[in-house]
Amino acid sequence: MSKSKFDNLDKEQRQAVSAYISSINKAKYSRVQYFFWLLSGCEISILKYCPTDYNRQAGIGFTIFVTTLLAFCSGSYAGYYFSHSYLGAIIFGTIWATLIFSIDRSMVVTLKKDPTKEVQSFWIPFITRFILGFLIAFVISIPLELLIFKDSIVIHKSKFKQDKIINLKEGQKKAENIEGQKEREGSLKGQLFQVENELNNGEPIGDANFEILKRDYQDANSSYQRIPAKKQKWSTRLNKYVPIINPTKGVFYKTKLEPLKKSIDEYLIDWQTKLSTEKDRLKSRINTVEIGIDSAEVKVKETGKSIDSVLMLHDNSFVFNYMVLSDLARTSRQVLRPVKTIKKQLKAVSKEASTLDSTSTPNNLNSINSEELTRMEYVTEYDPEGSKILFLLWLIRIIFIIIEVLPTISKLSTPIGAYDYAIYRKEKDIEAELYDRSEEYLENQKNIRKLEADSQNELTKVRNDIEKQLHSDLLKEIARAQNEVAMKKIEEFRNSHLGNGNSKV
């Protein structure tokens, strides 16, 4: 209150104001409170007159102090991973703590209440600051999580590297298509087995043309065998015995069996030649596929070795440890388990074996044992250990989120206090003062511009007068000079002409 306003009060009002001011001056605050006031970003000159808000502002400052301290620890631990030196850790921790302090302080300082409103805005400022606080808390908690779970990370690191190498190998296998090549190899071997089985059988099975030839030969041979020997006679033309089938229609010669037998032999030779060629072709393709599989497996092994060397080089880095921790916190994990299955080759062999009798069952079918009917596959299973670690991780993060958001909640949820009224009134007074000063400034600027305009007009007038005078003097001087020149010319003319005339007279 200014002195003029205080003098205008009556005696009782003066006493009341003096008693209030004296009660405020008697309010005590400690140096610790003052320190936390500085951290909270409040106007200490105004807060001194609001003792009811001492603890609230000190609590906000203390929360910011705790967050800054945790940020320093977190940043120092992360800086040690990057620089591997205590000096670098302290420098990075200080920079990181300063950044977090400035952000937290800005989040609190920008929250202001309007005492003229009955309902204060809560959700909009809370949500915006909650998102920012969530991100800050998450970033701050990461290095501390690595410190807390350091022992578990060291134990799990070797398994994580092994799983990583296996996964990368599996990815390389898919890139090289090793499984596809193995399936192709199995298919080719199945085809080769079928070809060898047909060759071992000696004749094509299920071939319609061969069956017709074979049936014709068998029918002819059966007819020949049924003819009695007494009905045969010597043929002088063929020089051999021939059976007589029907004397009225002709005779059945044994030599008719030879073309049928020759056709069957030629068909078998051609069939065996084709199968032998197909067998050689299949063996060549199998050999090519096997070479490709061997080459792909060598690449996979080289990939595993290179990844292992990279992991060994960076196995103590900040990012790698966080990857190990993230893998530890998985609630489900893929585990290799034996799964019963039937190979495609077995199906092909069984299908081929169904066309044969039990005595001609190939040795390959009997050699397939129970181990070939079982393979290892990744099965997803629940991981209770990972669930516990994930729970602890989020518990730590939630604590940090609460610490980050607590000043905002404290400032938004508490009712309007004396400090809020005082700061609002102070801002309004400053606004009014600035408005008055702006009007005064504008008036001064107007007067200055008017004076400048008047002086400019005066200068213009003086300059015009001077220019007029100079122009007038110049014209007079020009007239005088011209007059002198004219008089001089006249005098010369007079002397030259009139003088000559007088002499003549």
C-alpha positions in Angstrom: 0.0 0.0 0.0 1.4 3.4 -1.0 1.9 6.1 1.6 -0.8 8.4 0.1 -3.4 5.6 0.3 -2.4 4.8 3.8 -2.8 8.4 4.8 -6.3 8.5 3.4 -7.4 5.7 5.8 -9.0 6.5 9.1 -7.4 5.6 12.5 -9.0 2.1 12.9 -8.1 1.1 9.3 -4.6 2.3 9.9 -4.3 0.2 13.0 -5.7 -2.9 11.2 -3.3 -2.5 8.3 -0.3 -1.9 10.7 -1.3 -5.0 12.7 -1.5 -7.2 9.6 1.9 -5.9 8.3 3.5 -6.5 11.6 2.1 -10.1 11.7 3.5 -10.7 8.3 6.9 -9.3 9.2 6.9 -11.6 12.3 6.4 -14.7 10.0 9.6 -16.8 10.1 11.0 -19.0 7.3 14.2 -21.0 7.3 17.0 -21.0 4.9 16.0 -24.4 3.7 12.6 -23.1 2.8 14.1 -20.2 1.1 16.3 -22.5 -1.0 13.4 -24.6 -2.1 11.5 -21.4 -2.9 14.2 -20.6 -5.3 13.9 -24.0 -6.9 10.1 -23.7 -7.2 10.3 -20.5 -9.3 7.9 -18.5 -7.1 8.1 -14.7 -6.5 9.8 -14.7 -3.2 9.2 -10.9 -2.7 5.4 -11.7 -2.8 5.6 -15.1 -1.1 7.1 -13.5 2.0 3.8 -11.8 2.7 1.8 -15.1 2.3 2.9 -17.4 5.2 0.1 -19.9 4.5 1.8 -20.8 1.2 5.3 -21.2 2.6 5.2 -25.0 2.9 3.3 -25.6 -0.4 5.9 -23.7 -2.4 8.7 -25.4 -0.4 7.2 -28.8 -1.2 7.1 -28.0 -4.9 10.7 -26.9 -4.8 11.7 -30.1 -2.9 10.0 -32.3 -5.5 11.9 -30.5 -8.2 15.1 -30.9 -6.2 14.6 -34.7 -5.8 13.9 -35.0 -9.5 17.0 -33.1 -10.4 19.1 -35.2 -8.0 17.8 -38.4 -9.5 18.4 -37.0 -13.0 22.0 -36.3 -12.0 22.5 -39.9 -10.7 20.9 -41.3 -13.8 22.8 -39.0 -16.2 26.1 -39.7 -14.4 25.6 -43.5 -14.6 24.7 -43.2 -18.3 27.7 -40.9 -18.9 30.0 -43.4 -17.4 28.8 -46.0 -20.0 29.6 -43.5 -22.8 32.9 -42.1 -21.6 34.2 -44.8 -19.1 35.6 -42.0 -16.9 34.3 -40.3 -13.7 34.9 -36.8 -15.1 32.8 -37.5 -18.2 30.1 -39.0 -16.0 29.9 -36.0 -13.7 29.9 -33.5 -16.6 27.1 -35.4 -18.5 25.2 -35.9 -15.2 25.4 -32.2 -14.5 24.2 -31.2 -18.0 21.4 -33.7 -17.8 20.3 -32.6 -14.3 20.3 -29.0 -15.4 18.1 -29.8 -18.4 15.6 -31.8 -16.3 15.6 -29.0 -13.7 14.8 -26.3 -16.3 12.0 -28.4 -17.8 10.4 -29.3 -14.4 10.7 -25.7 -13.2 9.1 -24.4 -16.4 6.2 -26.9 -16.1 5.5 -25.5 -12.6 6.1 -21.8 -13.3 3.7 -21.8 -16.3 0.8 -23.0 -14.1 -1.1 -20.0 -12.8 -4.5 -19.6 -11.3 -7.1 -17.0 -11.9 -8.9 -16.0 -8.6 -11.7 -14.4 -10.6 -12.9 -17.7 -11.9 -15.0 -20.0 -9.8 -13.9 -23.2 -11.6 -10.2 -23.6 -12.5 -9.0 -25.5 -15.5 -7.5 -28.8 -14.5 -7.5 -31.5 -17.2 -5.9 -29.6 -20.1 -2.8 -28.4 -18.2 -2.6 -31.7 -16.4 -2.7 -33.8 -19.6 -0.1 -31.8 -21.4 2.3 -31.8 -18.4 1.6 -35.5 -17.7 2.7 -36.5 -21.2 5.9 -34.5 -20.8 6.5 -35.8 -17.3 5.9 -39.3 -18.4 8.6 -39.0 -21.1 11.0 -37.4 -18.7 10.4 -40.0 -16.0 10.8 -42.8 -18.5 14.1 -41.5 -19.8 15.4 -40.8 -16.2 14.5 -44.3 -15.0 16.4 -46.2 -17.8 20.0 -45.8 -16.3 18.8 -46.5 -12.8 17.0 -49.6 -14.0 20.3 -50.8 -15.5 22.0 -50.2 -12.2 19.3 -51.9 -10.2 19.2 -55.0 -12.4 22.9 -55.1 -13.1 23.4 -58.6 -11.6 20.5 -60.1 -13.6 21.8 -58.5 -16.8 25.3 -60.0 -16.3 23.7 -63.4 -15.7 21.4 -63.2 -18.7 23.9 -61.6 -21.1 25.5 -64.8 -22.4 22.1 -66.4 -23.1 20.9 -63.2 -24.8 24.0 -63.2 -27.1 23.4 -66.9 -27.8 19.7 -66.3 -28.7 20.7 -63.3 -30.8 23.2 -65.3 -32.7 20.7 -68.1 -33.2 18.0 -65.7 -34.4 20.4 -64.0 -36.8 21.5 -67.4 -38.1 17.9 -68.4 -38.6 17.4 -65.1 -40.5 20.4 -65.9 -42.6 19.1 -69.4 -43.2 15.8 -67.9 -44.4 17.7 -65.5 -46.6 19.8 -68.4 -48.1 16.6 -70.5 -48.3 18.3 -73.5 -46.7 15.1 -75.1 -45.7 13.7 -74.7 -49.2 16.9 -76.2 -50.6 16.7 -79.1 -48.2 13.0 -79.7 -49.1 14.1 -79.6 -52.7 16.9 -82.1 -52.0 14.4 -84.4 -50.2 12.0 -84.2 -53.2 14.8 -85.0 -55.6 16.0 -87.9 -53.5 12.4 -89.2 -53.4 12.3 -89.0 -57.2 15.6 -90.7 -57.4 14.4 -93.5 -55.1 11.3 -94.0 -57.3 13.5 -94.2 -60.4 15.9 -96.7 -58.7 13.0 -98.7 -57.5 11.5 -99.0 -61.0 14.9 -99.9 -62.4 15.3 -102.6 -59.7 11.8 -103.9 -60.5 13.0 -104.6 -64.1 9.9 -103.4 -66.0 7.6 -100.4 -65.9 4.5 -100.6 -63.7 1.3 -98.9 -64.7 2.5 -98.3 -68.3 -0.4 -98.9 -70.6 1.6 -99.3 -73.8 3.9 -101.9 -72.1 0.9 -103.7 -70.7 -0.6 -104.0 -74.1 2.6 -105.3 -75.6 3.0 -107.8 -72.7 -0.6 -108.9 -72.9 -0.3 -109.5 -76.7 2.8 -111.6 -76.3 1.4 -113.6 -73.4 -1.8 -114.3 -75.4 0.1 -115.4 -78.4 2.4 -117.5 -76.4 -0.5 -119.1 -74.5 -2.1 -119.9 -77.8 1.1 -121.5 -79.1 1.5 -123.6 -75.9 -2.0 -124.9 -76.1 -1.5 -126.5 -79.6 -0.7 -130.3 -79.4 2.6 -131.5 -80.9 0.7 -133.9 -83.3 -0.8 -130.9 -85.1 2.6 -129.5 -86.0 4.3 -130.1 -89.3 7.6 -129.4 -90.9 7.7 -126.3 -93.0 10.1 -126.6 -95.9 9.8 -122.8 -96.5 10.6 -121.8 -92.9 12.8 -124.9 -92.2 11.1 -125.5 -88.8 8.0 -127.0 -87.2 4.9 -124.8 -87.1 1.7 -125.5 -85.3 -1.4 -125.9 -87.3 -4.3 -123.7 -85.9 -6.8 -124.0 -88.7 -6.0 -126.0 -91.8 -8.7 -124.2 -93.8 -7.6 -120.7 -92.8 -3.9 -121.1 -92.6 -1.3 -122.0 -90.0 0.0 -120.2 -86.8 3.8 -119.9 -87.1 6.0 -119.7 -84.0 8.0 -117.0 -85.6 5.1 -114.6 -84.9 6.2 -114.5 -81.3 9.6 -113.1 -82.1 8.4 -109.7 -83.3 6.3 -109.3 -80.1 9.2 -110.4 -77.9 11.5 -108.0 -79.8 9.0 -105.1 -79.3 8.9 -105.8 -75.6 12.7 -105.9 -75.4 13.1 -102.7 -77.3 10.5 -101.0 -75.2 12.3 -102.1 -72.0 15.7 -101.0 -73.3 14.3 -97.6 -74.2 12.5 -97.4 -70.8 15.8 -98.3 -69.0 17.7 -95.8 -71.0 15.3 -93.0 -70.1 15.3 -94.0 -66.4 19.1 -94.2 -66.3 19.3 -90.7 -67.9 16.7 -89.4 -65.4 18.7 -91.1 -62.6 21.9 -89.4 -63.7 20.1 -86.1 -64.0 18.6 -86.4 -60.5 22.0 -87.3 -59.0 23.5 -84.2 -60.7 20.8 -82.0 -59.4 21.0 -83.5 -55.9 24.8 -82.9 -56.0 24.2 -79.2 -57.0 21.7 -78.7 -54.3 24.0 -80.3 -51.7 26.8 -77.9 -52.8 24.4 -75.0 -52.4 23.3 -76.2 -49.0 26.9 -76.5 -47.9 27.8 -73.1 -49.2 24.8 -71.6 -47.4 25.6 -73.3 -44.2 29.2 -71.9 -44.4 27.7 -68.4 -44.9 25.5 -68.9 -41.8 28.5 -70.0 -39.8 30.5 -67.0 -40.9 27.5 -64.7 -40.0 27.4 -66.3 -36.6 31.1 -65.7 -36.1 30.9 -62.1 -37.2 27.9 -61.3 -35.0 29.6 -63.0 -32.1 32.6 -60.8 -32.6 30.4 -57.6 -32.7 28.6 -58.6 -29.6 31.8 -59.3 -27.8 33.0 -55.9 -28.8 29.9 -54.1 -27.5 28.7 -56.4 -24.8 29.2 -53.8 -22.1 27.6 -50.8 -23.9 24.7 -48.9 -22.6 22.3 -49.8 -25.5 23.3 -53.5 -25.4 22.7 -53.7 -21.6 19.3 -52.1 -22.1 18.5 -54.7 -24.9 19.4 -57.5 -22.4 17.2 -55.9 -19.8 14.3 -55.6 -22.3 14.7 -59.3 -23.2 14.7 -60.2 -19.5 11.4 -58.4 -19.0 9.5 -60.4 -21.6 6.4 -62.2 -20.3 6.6 -64.9 -23.0 9.6 -66.7 -24.5 10.2 -69.0 -27.4 11.7 -72.3 -26.3 12.9 -75.2 -28.4 10.7 -78.3 -27.8 10.5 -81.6 -29.7 7.5 -81.8 -32.0 6.4 -85.0 -33.7 6.1 -84.7 -37.5 6.3 -86.8 -40.7 8.7 -85.9 -43.4 7.6 -85.4 -47.0 10.2 -88.0 -48.1 8.5 -90.5 -45.8 5.2 -89.8 -47.4 6.6 -90.2 -50.9 8.3 -93.5 -49.9 5.1 -94.8 -48.3 3.1 -94.0 -51.4 5.6 -95.8 -53.6 5.8 -98.7 -51.2 2.0 -99.2 -51.4 2.4 -100.2 -55.0 4.8 -103.0 -54.1 4.4 -106.2 -52.2 5.9 -106.8 -48.9 8.9 -108.7 -50.3 10.0 -105.8 -52.5 9.9 -103.1 -49.7 13.0 -101.0 -50.2 15.7 -100.8 -47.6 15.3 -97.0 -47.3 11.8 -97.4 -45.9 13.0 -99.8 -43.2 16.0 -97.5 -42.3 13.7 -94.6 -41.3 13.8 -94.6 -37.5 11.7 -92.8 -34.8 14.2 -89.9 -34.5 13.3 -88.8 -38.1 9.7 -88.5 -37.0 10.5 -85.8 -34.4 12.0 -82.3 -34.9 12.8 -79.3 -32.7 10.5 -76.3 -33.0 10.2 -73.0 -31.1 7.2 -73.0 -28.8 6.0 -69.8 -27.0 5.7 -70.3 -23.3 4.9 -68.1 -20.3 8.0 -66.7 -18.5 7.2 -66.0 -14.8 10.7 -64.5 -14.2 10.3 -62.1 -17.0 6.9 -61.1 -15.7 8.3 -60.3 -12.3 11.1 -58.2 -13.8 8.6 -56.3 -16.0 6.5 -55.6 -12.9 9.4 -54.2 -11.0 10.5 -52.1 -14.0 7.0 -50.5 -14.3 6.9 -50.0 -10.6 10.1 -47.9 -10.8 8.8 -46.0 -13.8 5.5 -45.3 -12.1 7.3 -43.9 -9.1 9.3 -41.6 -11.3 6.1 -40.5 -13.1 4.5 -39.7 -9.8 7.5 -37.7 -8.8 7.4 -35.8 -12.1 3.7 -35.1 -12.0 3.3 -34.4 -8.3 4.2 -30.7 -8.5 1.6 -30.2 -11.2 -1.0 -32.1 -9.3 -0.1 -30.1 -6.1 -0.5 -26.8 -7.8 -3.7 -27.7 -9.7 -5.5 -29.5 -6.9 -4.9 -27.2 -4.0 -7.4 -24.3 -3.5 -6.5 -20.7 -4.3 -4.3 -19.3 -1.5 -3.0 -15.9 -0.5 0.0 -16.2 -2.8 -2.3 -16.8 -5.8 -4.3 -13.7 -4.9 -1.2 -11.7 -4.3 0.5 -12.7 -7.5 -2.7 -12.2 -9.5 -3.0 -8.7 -7.9 0.6 -7.9 -8.6 0.3 -8.9 -12.2 -2.8 -6.7 -12.6 -1.0 -3.8 -11.0 2.0 -4.3 -13.2 -0.4 -4.5 -16.2 -2.1 -1.3 -15.2 1.2 0.4 -14.6 2.5 -0.8 -17.9 -0.7 0.5 -19.5 -0.3 3.9 -17.9 3.2 4.0 -19.0 2.3 2.9 -22.5 -0.2 5.7 -22.7 2.3 8.2 -21.4 4.9 6.9 -23.8 2.5 7.1 -26.7 1.6 10.7 -25.7 5.3 11.6 -25.5 5.9 10.0 -28.8 3.0 12.0 -30.2 4.5 15.2 -28.9 7.9 14.3 -30.1 6.6 13.6 -33.5 4.7 17.0 -33.4 7.8 18.8 -32.4 9.7 17.1 -35.1 7.1 18.0 -37.6 7.0 21.7 -36.5 10.8 21.9 -36.6 10.8 20.3 -40.0 8.2 22.9 -41.2 10.2 25.7 -39.7 13.4 24.5 -41.3 11.5 24.2 -44.6 10.2 27.7 -44.3 13.6 29.1 -43.5 15.2 27.2 -46.3 12.6 28.5 -48.7 13.2 32.1 -47.5 16.9 31.7 -47.9 16.5 30.2 -51.3 14.2 33.0 -52.4 16.7 35.6 -51.1 19.6 33.9 -52.8 17.6 33.7 -56.0 16.8 37.4 -55.9 20.4 38.4 -55.2 21.5 36.2 -58.0 19.1 37.8 -60.4 20.2 41.3 -59.3 23.8 40.4 -59.7 23.2 38.9 -63.1 21.3 42.1 -64.2 24.1 44.3 -62.9 26.7 42.2 -64.7 24.7 42.3 -67.9 24.3 46.1 -67.6 28.0 46.5 -67.1 28.8 44.4 -70.1 26.3 46.4 -72.2 27.7 49.8 -71.1 31.1 48.7 -71.9 30.1 47.6 -75.4 28.3 50.8 -76.0 31.4 52.8 -74.9 33.6 50.8 -77.2 31.3 51.3 -80.1 31.1 55.0 -79.4 34.8 55.4 -79.2 35.4 53.5 -82.3 32.8 55.0 -84.5 32.2 58.5 -83.2 35.9 59.3 -82.8 36.6 58.5 -86.4 33.7 60.7 -87.5 35.0 63.8 -85.7 38.4 63.4 -87.3 36.9 63.4 -90.7 35.0 66.5 -90.1 
